[in-house]
Structures are given as structure tokens and as C-alpha cells.
């Protein structure tokens, strides 16, 4: 093969792309090296103020840590396999690379209720107010049918996560229900969503896997945290992938991404 021939990298199979459209998520094993997970976890452990070898220091069910752009995190979100998957799910040139992994809610084995286990979708843009204080208040943020500002929800596992280890709960297929719920609100979108009963009959999946696993999720996927009933704290980031180009539900060339295909499928099914 000539050296100047460009080969398209495929991180996801056709079956996985179909699964994403149908279920709203796909699991990508070995998305980043375990070594980076270990290096990142050492930084995070330090910042929790807890001792990994002294359970008596694990005094809270969840410790929320700030913004992480150190080298292990920057490398983890920029592996070739992840970039290829972003291209396949969102479209080449339609997403912005990240230089960080944002915040980490670290969940510890603990009898207390963490107080944040409600079903939700992640909101993606501020409301219409010009008041900067209101625009910085995430309780006023919104989500709309074209997922303004957010191309994907991503779950980065920085520790091994089994069923008892507070894996994120996912309502498979709920992104289709959300698309139909959001359509009447148009571009303005909705806020203060109560989703406990939305898609309640959908099957529940758990975001389990080894450190280095990433779940790539449709931005409308309904998900929830849960208490930790295992033995070892869970380290996970859930940053958005930001858009470089808005979601378009009408394209003359028919070049729809799987993110767009899912929304279109939901709205077409509603009509007919």
C-alpha cells in the first residue's frame, strides 16, 4: 500500500454503532492504558484527603474533586481509539478535543445515603438570563432536542468497577424517550427535569468494567448514581464531549451521525 494512503481508523464495529443508536451507549474496553488510570488514581487519592490503607479515613459516601487536566488525565481522554470512536459516533470535525477530564465524584463504601442518586440527564447550556450569577447556576441550565453544547456523555473508569462498587445505572434506550420529551420545547429546551418515571420500563444496565474502560453515551441517556456497597472506592470521571458543530436533524447529504440517527429514529417512531 502506498505510504501516502490514509486508512480510516475504526474503533467501533457496525454492531456497536447499531447498539449505540438502539440502547444509547457503547462500552469501549481498554480505551486508555491501565497505567494512566493508576497514575491518575494516585493524584486523586491524595486530593481526597483519605488514606487508601486506612478505612477509618473514609468518612463520607462521596468526595467531589475539582478539575483535572494533569498529564494522565489529558492522555486518557486523547487516545487514538477514543478519537476514532468520537469520529464514528459524532462525526469527523464535529467535536472539540478535551485537554482534561473535569471533575471526579469519588464514591466510598459507606452506610450513609450519598444524596445524589436520582435519575437524570446532564444539562448542557445556560438559560436565557443575562445575569452572570444565574448563568453560573447549574440548576437553571437546560437541554434541548438538538443537545446544544454536548455531543456525548462519557464515563471514564479509573478503577475496577464491579456490581457492588456503585457503578452508574443506565436506562438503556431512554435517550429515545428523552428526544420525544424534548421535541415540543424546541431550541429553548427544558430545565428542572423530573425523570424518575420517564423510561421507567426500560431495562437497567450498569457501567461496570476494568480501569481503562470508557462508556460512550448519547447525551440524552437517563442515568443515576447509587450507593457503594463494595470494598474499594470507585474513581470515575463523567465529562461531556463538546460540539464543534451543532446536531442537525436535517442534512441534505444524509450524512447523519449515530447521535443524530437516534434522535431522528425517536421522532419518526413518534409520528408513525
C-alpha positions in Angstrom: 0.0 0.0 0.0 1.4 3.4 -0.9 2.7 5.3 2.2 0.6 8.3 1.5 -2.7 6.3 1.6 -4.9 7.3 4.5 -6.7 4.4 6.2 -9.8 5.3 8.2 -9.4 4.0 11.8 -12.5 2.2 13.2 -12.7 1.8 16.9 -16.3 0.5 16.9 -17.9 -2.2 14.8 -21.1 -1.8 12.8 -22.9 -3.8 15.5 -21.6 -1.5 18.2 -22.8 1.6 16.2 -26.2 -0.1 15.9 -26.2 -0.8 19.6 -25.4 2.9 20.3 -28.4 4.0 18.3 -30.7 1.5 19.9 -29.5 1.5 23.5 -27.9 4.9 23.8 -24.4 3.7 24.9 -21.5 1.6 23.9 -18.8 0.1 26.2 -15.2 0.5 24.9 -12.7 -1.7 26.8 -9.0 -0.7 27.0 -9.9 2.8 25.8 -6.9 4.1 27.7 -4.0 2.3 29.4 -4.3 1.0 32.9 -1.0 2.7 33.7 -2.7 6.1 33.2 -5.6 5.0 35.5 -3.1 4.1 38.2 -1.2 7.4 37.8 -4.4 9.4 37.9 -5.8 7.5 40.8 -2.7 8.4 42.9 -3.3 12.1 42.3 -7.0 11.7 43.2 -6.3 9.7 46.3 -4.0 12.5 47.5 -6.7 15.1 46.9 -9.4 13.2 48.7 -7.5 13.7 52.0 -8.1 10.0 52.7 -5.6 7.2 53.2 -6.1 4.2 50.8 -4.8 1.9 53.6 -6.9 3.3 56.4 -10.6 2.7 56.1 -11.4 4.8 59.1 -10.4 7.9 57.0 -13.2 7.1 54.5 -15.8 9.1 56.4 -18.1 10.3 53.5 -20.0 8.3 50.9 -18.8 10.6 48.1 -16.0 13.1 47.8 -16.3 15.5 44.9 -12.9 16.6 43.4 -12.3 19.5 41.1 -10.9 20.0 37.7 -8.2 17.5 36.5 -6.0 18.3 33.5 -2.7 16.7 34.6 -0.9 14.5 32.1 -2.5 11.2 33.0 -6.0 12.7 32.5 -5.1 14.6 29.3 -3.6 11.5 27.8 -6.5 9.3 28.9 -9.1 11.4 27.0 -6.9 11.7 23.9 -6.1 8.1 22.9 -6.3 7.3 19.2 -9.0 4.7 19.8 -11.2 7.3 21.6 -10.7 9.9 18.9 -11.7 7.3 16.3 -14.8 6.4 18.3 -15.7 10.1 18.6 -15.5 10.4 14.8 -17.7 7.4 14.3 -20.4 8.5 16.8 -20.4 12.3 16.4 -18.8 12.8 13.0 -15.3 13.9 12.0 -14.8 17.6 12.6 -18.0 17.9 14.7 -16.4 17.6 18.2 -13.8 19.5 20.2 -10.8 17.6 21.7 -10.6 17.8 25.5 -7.5 18.8 27.5 -8.8 17.4 30.8 -11.3 15.1 32.4 -13.2 17.6 34.5 -14.4 16.6 38.0 -14.4 13.3 39.8 -17.1 12.1 42.2 -15.2 9.5 44.2 -17.6 7.0 45.8 -16.6 5.2 49.0 -18.1 2.2 50.7 -20.4 3.8 53.3 -23.7 3.1 55.0 -25.0 6.7 54.5 -27.1 7.8 51.6 -24.9 9.9 49.2 -28.0 12.0 48.5 -27.4 12.2 44.7 -28.9 9.1 43.3 -31.8 10.5 41.3 -32.4 9.6 37.6 -31.3 12.5 35.3 -29.8 13.6 32.1 -26.9 16.0 32.1 -27.9 19.6 31.2 -25.7 21.3 28.6 -26.4 25.1 28.2 -27.4 28.1 30.4 -30.8 29.6 30.4 -31.7 32.8 28.7 -30.9 35.2 31.6 -28.2 37.8 31.1 -27.4 37.7 34.8 -24.0 36.1 35.1 -24.9 34.7 38.5 -27.9 32.9 37.1 -25.8 31.7 34.1 -23.3 30.2 36.5 -26.1 28.5 38.5 -26.2 25.0 37.0 -29.7 24.4 38.4 -31.0 26.8 35.8 -29.2 25.1 32.9 -31.2 23.4 30.1 -31.1 20.6 27.5 -32.8 20.7 24.1 -33.7 18.3 21.3 -30.5 19.1 19.4 -28.4 18.7 22.5 -26.9 22.1 22.3 -23.4 22.2 23.6 -23.0 18.4 24.3 -22.0 15.8 21.8 -21.6 12.8 24.2 -21.8 11.9 27.8 -18.7 9.8 28.7 -17.9 7.6 31.7 -14.2 7.1 32.3 -13.4 4.3 34.8 -10.2 5.0 36.7 -10.7 2.0 39.0 -12.1 -1.5 38.5 -15.8 -1.3 38.9 -18.0 -4.4 39.7 -21.6 -4.6 40.5 -21.2 -3.7 44.3 -18.9 -0.8 43.5 -21.5 1.9 42.8 -21.5 1.6 39.0 -23.5 4.2 37.2 -27.0 2.9 36.5 -28.2 3.4 32.9 -31.7 3.1 31.4 -31.0 1.5 28.1 -32.9 3.1 25.3 -34.1 6.1 27.4 -32.4 8.5 25.0 -35.2 7.8 22.6 -37.8 8.7 25.3 -35.9 11.9 26.1 -35.8 13.0 22.5 -39.6 12.7 22.3 -39.9 14.6 25.6 -37.7 17.4 24.5 -39.1 18.0 21.0 -42.1 20.2 21.9 -39.8 22.6 23.8 -37.8 23.3 20.6 -34.5 25.1 20.7 -35.3 26.7 24.1 -35.2 23.3 25.7 -36.1 22.3 29.2 -34.7 22.5 32.8 -35.7 21.2 36.2 -36.5 17.8 34.7 -38.0 15.2 36.9 -37.2 11.9 35.3 -37.9 9.3 37.9 -40.9 7.9 35.9 -39.5 8.7 32.4 -38.5 5.4 30.6 -39.1 3.6 33.9 -39.9 0.4 31.9 -36.6 0.4 30.1 -34.0 -2.3 31.1 -31.3 -1.2 33.5 -27.6 -1.6 32.7 -24.6 -1.0 34.9 -21.4 0.8 33.9 -19.0 -1.9 35.1 -15.6 -2.8 33.8 -11.9 -2.7 34.4 -9.9 0.6 34.9 -9.3 1.9 31.4 -12.9 1.2 30.3 -15.0 4.1 28.8 -18.7 4.2 28.2 -19.7 6.5 25.4 -23.3 7.6 25.8 -25.9 9.5 23.9 -26.3 12.9 25.6 -30.0 12.1 26.3 -29.3 8.9 28.1 -31.0 8.8 31.5 -28.6 7.6 34.2 -28.2 7.7 38.0 -25.6 7.1 40.7 -26.1 4.6 43.5 -24.6 3.9 47.0 -21.4 2.0 47.2 -21.7 -1.5 48.7 -18.3 -2.9 47.8 -14.9 -2.8 49.4 -12.8 -0.4 47.3 -13.6 3.2 46.4 -14.8 3.9 42.9 -12.9 6.5 40.8 -14.8 7.7 37.7 -15.0 10.9 35.6 -18.1 11.8 33.5 -17.1 14.6 31.3 -19.0 15.8 28.2 -17.6 15.8 24.7 -18.3 19.2 23.4 -19.7 20.0 20.0 -17.7 21.8 17.2 -20.8 21.7 15.0 -24.4 21.6 16.2 -26.5 18.5 15.9 -28.6 18.7 12.7 -31.7 16.7 12.3 -32.0 17.6 8.6 -28.9 17.1 6.4 -29.2 17.4 2.6 -26.4 14.9 2.1 -27.9 12.4 4.6 -24.6 12.3 6.5 -26.1 11.7 9.9 -24.0 10.7 12.8 -25.3 7.9 15.1 -26.1 10.6 17.7 -28.4 12.3 15.1 -29.7 9.0 13.8 -31.0 8.1 17.3 -32.9 11.4 17.7 -34.4 11.1 14.2 -35.4 7.5 14.9 -37.2 8.5 18.1 -39.1 11.4 16.5 -40.0 9.4 13.4 -41.3 6.5 15.6 -43.4 9.0 17.5 -45.0 10.2 14.2 -45.7 6.8 13.0 
